[in-house]
Amino acid sequence: MTADDSFGRLDDDDYPAYTMGRAAEMIGSAQGFLRAIGEARLITPLRSEGGHRRYSRYQLRIAARARELVDQGTPIEAACRIVILEDQLEEAQRLNAQYRRAAESSGPSAA
C-alpha cells in the first residue's frame, strides 16, 4: 500500500478506521452499547487481524442515531429497528430521485 492509498481512505466512509474504544468515545457511549447494537445486528464491525472490532464513519453515524433514540427512552431493539427503517427510507428516496432525474432527462414519453 502506498501513501496515496492510505490518504485516499481518509475520505472513505466505509473504511473501518476506529477501534471500539475510540468509536465509543466519539459517539459518547460505553463500549457495551456498541456491543449491544452489534448483537442487535444494527451494525457489524469488521475485525482486525487480532480480532478487535473496527468501525467506519458510516457505522458511527448509525450508532450515534441509535444512541440518540435510546437516550430519549426508546428500547435498544426498537431503536435499532427505527434506524434500519430510516436508512432504508433514505436509500429508497435517493433511488427515486435518481430515477426521476433520469426520466426527466430522457424527455417526454410517448403515451
N, C-alpha and C positions, 0 to 999 in steps of 0.2 A: 504494500500500500504506500502510495506516495503522499507527500504533504498536501498536495492539491486534493487528493481523495479525502483526506481527513477533514479539510476545511469545508468540502462540499457537504459533508454530513452535518455540519452545524445548522444548515437550513432544512434538514430532513426531519419532518415531524414524526416519522415512524422509527427513527434511529434510537435504539434503547441505550441512552446515554446516562441515565440516572440510577444510582443504587437505591435500594429500598429506604435507607436512612435519609438520603438526600431528597428523595421523592416525597416522603412523609413530611419532612421539614418544609418543602416548597408548598405543599397544599395545607399545611398547618394541622396535620393529624398525627396520630400514633401509627407505628408500623402495623399494629394489629388491624387497623382499619383497612390498610392496603391488602392484608391477607384476607380479610373478610370479603372485600369486593372481588378478590380473586376467586375465592371459594364460591361466591355467588355467580361467577363467570361473567362479570361485567367487563373485566379486563384480564388478559392473560399475559403476564410479563414474560419476556424472554429470559433465558438463563445464561449466565456467563459460563465459561469452561469449568469454573469451580462450583457451579450450581447456584450462584447468587442471583436473585431477581434483579432485572434491569428494566427500567420503564422509559417510555418515549414521551415526548411532549404531548402528543395526541392522547396517550393514556392518562397523563397527568391532568389534562383538561377534563376528561371524562370523570376521573376520580374526584377532582375539585367540585364538579357539579353534583356528584353523588353526596359528597360531604356536606355541601350546602343544603341539600334536601334533608339529610339526616339531622343536621343542626336545627332545622325547622320542625323536627319532630316526626319525620317520616321514617317508618321502619326500614332497615337497610335493604331487605329483599324488595320492598316496594320502590325504594329509591333507585335501586339498580334497574328494575323494570321500566321505571319512568325514563331514566337516562337512555336506555336502549331504544325505547319508542321515540324519544325526542331525536335521537341520532338517525333513526330510520326515516322519520318525517323530514328532517333536514335534507337527507340524501334524495328522497323522492321529490322534494320541491326543487332541488338543484337539477335533477334529471328532467323534470317537467319544463323548467325554464330553458334548458338546453334544447329540448325537442321543439319548444315553441319558437325559439330563435331560428332553428333550422327550417322549420315550416314557413316562417315569415320570409326568410331569405330566399326560399325557392319560388316565391311568388304565389299568386292565387291559384288554387287548384281548379281543375275543370270539374264542374258539377253537373 
